[in-house]
């Protein structure tokens, strides 16, 4: 899997750092070295001791260090990000108390959408402390922001304004505006409920881009949970006209379009033998460009997921529950048709809570916004 990285431009980085203080020039070498030490910490926590010492030294520096720390978060791995945030917030707290927290530079960082979303949110929180007027100025313009936390705040504000509107016409307009930025299920549900009372229809499948068009084949044998690692024919070839030996009889691909409001597929209902069994689901996504996306899956069952023949994720766990956007898998799509194969395994537990065998799937950009295949009928041929 490839990871998408946001990189700030060299020109902006130099300009941004210079704005903080002329004193930054004196400390530039030591600050840069210390930040490099922090950035080198491994995802598994290797070099933690070195990072801790570097952070301790960074915390002794002044507000001129805040800019470089924020910029350093752009490409930091999650562990390094945590260390950098610790250093930033310690210095920011000291700077706020001494009246030296640079609100203007923080706002410049927050409003530059090319920066890391989490870093922008950290900067926003401290900007709000330095300049209480900032949230009311900035948040209304963030309904389409690539930072999920900032966009969520914008939707929350739009919801608040919709509730306060007096006329139904104004309410409808404001609820619709809030809906345009909603990518979290709880906010969507609140907005959809309000619009429904106003006589407006909101379709969950369309809004979230849930993929409801699949070819399914099965069941294959998963007795004693032994089939998870068995390579059944769909893992070796995608031939929608083929027939294979299944769990009980010959099986072939069947085309289904989910009619459920949540866009999910109830495999237990669609499959004759639904205990100790495996179904495969196949669809195609025609991407207009090569791009980094997220596959978002919900299922209570064990599963494996392939894209263009490459296994991109697998989880052998049964009956954990099923929640919207339960699993988020970064994927790089090629331009054109991308072939997606999902293996969903059900075990033989007979308790009432262990009967669900289902999945829900969608493809989104890095902000959580739905992406649509440029040719919806590609797998219907």
C-alpha positions in Angstrom: 0.0 0.0 0.0 1.2 3.5 -0.7 0.7 6.3 1.7 -0.2 9.8 0.6 2.0 12.5 2.1 1.2 16.2 2.1 4.4 18.3 1.6 4.5 22.0 2.1 6.3 24.0 -0.6 9.9 25.0 0.1 9.0 28.7 -0.5 6.2 28.6 2.0 8.3 26.8 4.6 11.0 29.4 4.4 8.6 32.3 4.5 6.6 30.8 7.3 9.6 30.1 9.5 11.0 33.6 9.0 7.8 35.2 10.2 8.0 33.7 13.7 11.1 35.7 14.8 14.5 36.8 13.8 15.7 34.8 16.8 14.9 31.6 14.7 18.0 32.3 12.6 20.2 31.9 15.7 18.5 28.7 16.8 17.9 27.3 13.3 20.6 24.7 13.3 19.9 23.3 16.7 16.1 23.4 16.2 16.4 21.6 12.9 18.7 18.9 14.4 16.4 18.3 17.3 13.3 18.1 15.1 15.1 15.6 12.8 15.8 13.5 15.8 12.2 13.4 16.7 11.1 12.7 13.1 13.4 9.7 13.0 11.5 7.9 15.8 10.1 4.6 14.4 6.4 3.6 14.1 7.1 0.9 16.7 8.6 3.4 19.1 12.3 2.8 18.2 14.5 5.7 19.2 12.0 6.8 21.8 14.8 7.7 24.2 16.5 9.9 21.7 13.1 11.6 20.8 12.3 12.2 24.4 15.6 14.0 25.0 15.1 16.1 21.8 11.6 17.0 22.9 12.9 18.0 26.3 15.4 20.4 24.7 12.8 21.7 22.3 10.4 22.6 25.2 13.0 25.0 26.5 12.9 27.1 23.3 10.7 30.1 22.5 7.8 30.8 20.3 10.1 31.0 17.2 10.2 27.2 17.3 6.4 26.7 16.9 6.5 27.3 13.1 9.1 24.7 12.4 7.4 22.2 14.7 4.1 22.5 12.8 5.7 22.2 9.4 7.6 19.1 10.6 4.3 17.4 11.4 3.4 17.4 7.7 5.3 14.2 6.9 5.7 12.8 10.4 4.8 9.2 11.2 2.1 8.8 14.0 4.7 8.2 16.7 6.8 11.2 15.7 3.7 13.3 15.4 2.8 12.6 19.0 6.3 13.7 20.1 6.2 16.9 18.0 2.7 17.8 19.3 4.0 17.4 22.9 6.8 19.9 22.2 4.5 22.3 20.3 1.9 22.4 23.0 4.4 22.9 25.8 6.0 25.9 24.0 2.5 27.2 23.0 1.3 27.1 26.6 4.4 29.1 27.8 4.0 31.5 24.9 0.3 32.1 25.6 0.9 32.8 29.3 3.6 35.3 28.4 1.5 36.9 25.7 3.8 35.8 22.9 1.7 33.2 21.1 1.8 34.4 17.4 -1.8 34.3 16.3 -1.2 35.7 12.9 1.2 33.0 11.9 -1.0 30.3 13.5 -3.9 31.4 11.4 -1.7 31.4 8.2 -0.9 27.8 9.0 -4.5 26.8 9.7 -5.9 28.3 6.5 -3.3 26.6 4.3 -5.0 23.4 3.4 -1.9 21.7 2.0 -0.7 21.1 5.6 -1.4 18.0 7.6 -5.0 17.9 8.9 -4.0 17.0 12.5 -1.3 19.7 12.6 -3.8 22.3 11.4 -6.3 21.2 14.1 -3.6 21.6 16.8 -2.7 25.0 15.5 -6.4 25.9 15.3 -7.0 25.0 19.0 -4.1 27.3 20.1 -5.2 30.0 17.7 -8.6 30.0 19.3 -7.0 30.6 22.7 -4.9 33.5 21.4 -7.7 35.0 19.3 -11.2 34.0 20.5 -12.7 35.6 17.3 -10.9 33.1 15.0 -13.4 30.2 15.2 -16.4 32.4 14.2 -14.3 33.8 11.3 -12.8 30.6 10.0 -15.1 27.7 10.8 -18.0 28.7 8.5 -15.6 28.3 5.5 -14.5 24.8 6.4 -17.5 22.7 5.3 -15.3 21.2 2.6 -12.1 21.2 4.5 -9.7 18.2 4.1 -9.2 18.1 7.9 -11.9 15.9 9.3 -11.9 17.5 12.8 -12.2 21.0 11.3 -14.9 20.1 8.8 -16.8 18.4 11.6 -16.8 21.7 13.6 -18.1 23.5 10.5 -20.9 21.1 10.1 -21.7 21.4 13.8 -21.9 25.2 13.5 -24.1 24.9 10.4 -26.4 22.5 12.4 -26.6 25.1 15.2 -27.5 27.8 12.8 -30.2 25.6 11.1 -31.8 25.0 14.5 -31.9 28.7 15.3 -33.5 29.7 11.9 -37.1 30.9 12.2 -38.6 30.2 8.8 -38.9 26.7 7.2 -37.3 28.1 4.1 -34.3 29.3 6.0 -34.1 26.0 8.0 -34.2 23.9 4.8 -31.4 26.0 3.2 -29.2 25.8 6.4 -29.8 22.1 6.9 -29.0 21.4 3.3 -25.8 23.5 3.6 -24.8 21.4 6.7 -25.5 18.2 4.7 -23.0 19.3 2.1 -20.1 18.9 4.5 -21.3 16.0 6.6 -19.2 12.8 6.3 -19.8 11.5 9.8 -22.7 9.2 10.3 -24.0 10.8 13.5 -24.1 14.3 11.9 -25.7 12.9 8.7 -28.5 11.2 10.7 -29.3 14.4 12.6 -29.4 16.4 9.4 -31.4 13.8 7.5 -34.0 13.6 10.3 -34.4 17.4 10.3 -34.8 17.6 6.5 -37.3 14.7 6.5 -39.5 16.7 8.9 -39.3 19.6 6.5 -40.4 17.3 3.6 -37.0 16.8 2.0 -35.7 13.4 1.1 -32.1 12.4 1.9 -30.6 9.2 0.5 -27.9 7.6 2.7 -26.6 5.4 -0.1 -26.1 8.3 -2.5 -24.7 10.7 0.1 -22.1 8.3 1.3 -21.4 6.7 -2.0 -22.1 3.2 -0.8 -21.4 0.6 -3.4 -24.5 -1.5 -3.9 -23.7 -3.2 -7.2 -21.8 -6.5 -6.7 -21.4 -10.0 -8.1 -21.5 -12.7 -5.4 -20.4 -16.3 -5.4 -20.6 -19.0 -2.7 -20.8 -20.6 -0.4 -17.3 -22.2 -0.1 -16.4 -24.3 2.9 -15.3 -22.6 6.2 -16.1 -25.4 8.6 -14.0 -25.2 11.8 -12.9 -21.8 10.5 -10.5 -23.6 8.2 -11.3 -21.7 5.0 -9.8 -18.3 5.8 -6.4 -19.1 4.3 -7.7 -21.5 1.6 -7.2 -20.2 -1.9 -10.6 -20.8 -3.5 -10.9 -20.2 -7.3 -12.1 -16.5 -7.1 -8.8 -15.6 -5.6 -7.0 -17.0 -8.6 -9.2 -15.6 -11.4 -12.1 -13.4 -11.9 -14.3 -15.1 -14.5 -17.9 -14.1 -14.0 -19.1 -16.8 -16.3 -17.2 -19.6 -14.5 -18.7 -22.3 -12.3 -16.8 -23.9 -9.4 -17.3 -26.7 -6.8 -18.7 -25.0 -3.8 -19.5 -26.1 -0.3 -22.5 -28.3 -1.2 -22.8 -28.0 -5.0 -21.6 -26.1 -8.1 -21.6 -22.4 -7.6 -21.5 -19.5 -10.0 -21.4 -15.7 -9.9 -24.7 -14.0 -9.3 -25.3 -10.2 -9.8 -27.0 -8.3 -7.0 -27.9 -4.7 -6.3 -28.7 -4.0 -2.7 -32.1 -2.4 -2.1 -31.5 -1.8 1.6 -31.5 1.8 2.8 -28.0 1.3 4.3 -26.6 -0.3 1.2 -25.5 -3.4 3.0 -25.6 -7.0 1.7 -27.1 -9.6 4.0 -25.1 -12.7 2.9 -27.0 -15.0 5.3 -30.2 -14.1 3.5 -28.7 -14.5 0.0 -26.8 -17.7 0.7 -28.5 -21.1 1.2 -25.9 -22.5 3.6 -24.9 -19.6 5.9 -22.9 -21.3 8.7 -19.2 -22.3 8.4 -19.3 -20.7 4.9 -17.5 -18.2 2.7 -18.9 -15.9 0.1 -16.9 -13.7 -2.4 -18.1 -10.3 -3.6 -16.6 -8.7 -6.7 -17.1 -5.2 -8.1 -15.2 -2.8 -10.4 -14.5 0.9 -9.8 -13.6 3.1 -12.8 -11.3 5.8 -11.5 -11.0 8.9 -13.8 -7.4 9.4 -12.5 -4.7 7.6 -10.6 -5.4 8.5 -7.0 -5.1 7.7 -3.4 -8.4 6.7 -1.8 -9.8 4.9 1.2 -11.8 1.7 1.1 -14.2 1.8 4.1 -15.8 -1.5 5.1 -18.2 -2.7 7.7 -18.7 -6.3 8.6 -19.0 -8.5 11.7 -17.1 -11.3 10.0 -13.6 -12.4 9.1 -12.6 -10.9 5.8 -9.9 -10.4 3.1 -9.8 -7.6 0.6 -8.0 -7.4 -2.8 -7.6 -4.6 -5.3 -6.3 -5.4 -8.8 -5.1 -8.8 -7.6 -3.1 -7.5 -4.6 -4.1 -8.5 -1.1 -4.4 -5.2 0.7 -5.9 -6.2 4.1 -7.1 -9.2 6.0 -8.7 -9.7 9.4 -9.6 -13.0 10.9 -12.0 -12.1 13.7 -15.6 -13.1 14.0 -18.7 -11.3 15.5 -17.0 -8.1 16.6 -20.1 -6.1 15.6 -20.8 -4.0 12.6 -20.4 -0.2 12.6 -20.4 2.3 9.7 -16.9 2.9 8.4 -15.6 0.1 10.8 -12.4 -0.5 8.8 -10.5 2.1 6.8 -7.9 0.9 4.3 -5.7 3.3 2.3 -5.5 2.1 -1.3 -3.9 3.5 -4.5 -6.2 3.3 -7.5 -4.9 3.2 -11.0 -6.6 5.3 -13.7 -9.4 3.2 -15.3 -11.0 0.0 -14.1 -9.9 -1.3 -10.7 -11.0 -4.8 -9.7 -12.1 -5.2 -6.1 -12.6 -8.6 -4.5 -13.9 -9.2 -1.0 -13.9 -12.5 0.9 -16.3 -12.7 3.8 -16.2 -15.7 6.2 -18.9 -16.9 8.6 -18.2 -19.4 11.4 -20.5 -21.9 13.0 -21.4 -20.2 16.3 -25.1 -20.7 17.0 -25.8 -17.9 19.5 -28.4 -15.3 18.4 -25.7 -12.5 18.3 -23.5 -14.6 16.0 -25.9 -15.0 13.1 -25.1 -11.9 11.1 -23.2 -12.4 7.9 -23.1 -9.1 6.0 -21.0 -6.3 4.6 -21.2 -2.6 3.7 -18.6 -0.9 1.5 -17.7 2.5 0.1 -14.8 4.3 -1.5 -13.9 7.8 -0.4 -11.2 10.4 -0.7 -8.9 11.4 2.2 -11.5 13.7 3.6 -14.2 11.0 3.8 -16.2 12.4 0.8 -17.8 9.7 -1.4 -16.2 8.9 -4.8 -18.3 7.5 -7.6 -17.2 5.1 -10.4 -17.2 6.9 -13.7 -18.9 3.9 -15.2 -21.5 2.5 -12.8 -22.4 -0.3 -15.1 -18.9 -1.7 -15.5 -19.6 -5.0 -13.7 -23.1 -5.6 -15.1 -21.8 -6.7 -18.5 
